[in-house]
């Protein structure tokens, strides 16, 4: 009888241990799912920022090329003061 009682206690202890283990694994899985969601949101935000910066960079490259071309043309026949003021007045702000 005592042997059966010990056996039942051990079974019950094992069941509780298994239950705690399942709960712990479930909590870990939920935490990992939250991290995945958070990292996906951060990734999307960073991709958006990269696209915005790439567009801005391209606009600035185009502006720079246009200004260089204007400077070359203007350099051929005008004094420097007129060239620089002309470039400054036509500058595009991003």
C-alpha positions in Angstrom: 0.0 0.0 0.0 2.8 2.4 0.9 4.6 1.5 -2.3 1.4 2.3 -4.3 1.1 5.6 -2.5 4.7 6.5 -3.3 4.1 5.5 -6.9 1.0 7.8 -7.1 2.9 10.7 -5.6 5.6 10.2 -8.1 3.1 10.1 -11.0 1.4 13.3 -9.7 4.8 15.0 -9.3 5.8 14.0 -12.8 2.4 15.3 -14.1 3.0 18.7 -12.4 6.5 18.9 -13.7 5.3 18.1 -17.2 2.6 20.8 -16.9 5.1 23.4 -15.7 7.4 22.5 -18.5 4.6 22.9 -21.1 3.6 26.2 -19.6 7.2 27.4 -19.7 7.6 26.3 -23.3 4.4 28.0 -24.2 5.5 31.3 -22.6 8.8 31.1 -24.4 7.1 30.5 -27.7 4.8 33.5 -27.1 7.7 35.7 -26.2 9.6 34.6 -29.4 6.4 35.4 -31.4 6.3 38.9 -29.9 10.0 39.4 -30.7 9.4 38.3 -34.3 6.5 40.7 -34.7 8.5 43.5 -33.2 11.5 42.8 -35.4 9.3 42.6 -38.5 7.9 46.0 -37.7 11.3 47.4 -37.2 12.5 45.9 -40.4 9.6 47.4 -42.4 10.3 50.8 -40.8 14.0 50.6 -41.7 13.3 49.5 -45.3 11.0 52.5 -45.6 13.7 54.8 -44.2 16.2 53.3 -46.7 13.9 54.0 -49.6 13.3 57.5 -48.5 17.0 58.2 -48.1 17.8 56.6 -51.5 15.2 58.8 -53.2 16.6 61.9 -51.4 20.1 60.9 -52.4 19.1 60.4 -56.0 17.5 63.9 -56.1 20.7 65.4 -54.6 22.8 63.6 -57.2 20.7 65.0 -60.0 20.8 68.5 -58.5 24.5 68.2 -58.2 25.0 67.1 -61.8 22.7 69.9 -63.0 24.6 72.5 -60.9 28.0 71.2 -62.2 26.7 71.5 -65.8 25.4 75.0 -65.2 28.7 75.9 -63.5 30.7 74.7 -66.5 28.5 76.6 -68.9 28.6 79.8 -66.8 32.3 79.5 -66.2 33.0 80.0 -69.9 31.7 83.6 -70.1 30.8 85.1 -66.8 32.7 86.4 -63.7 32.7 84.2 -60.6 30.3 86.4 -58.6 27.6 86.1 -61.1 28.1 82.3 -61.4 27.9 81.6 -57.7 24.8 83.8 -57.1 23.1 82.1 -60.0 23.8 78.7 -58.6 22.6 79.6 -55.1 19.4 81.1 -56.4 18.5 77.9 -58.3 19.4 75.4 -55.6 16.7 73.0 -54.7 16.2 72.0 -51.1 15.4 68.4 -50.4 
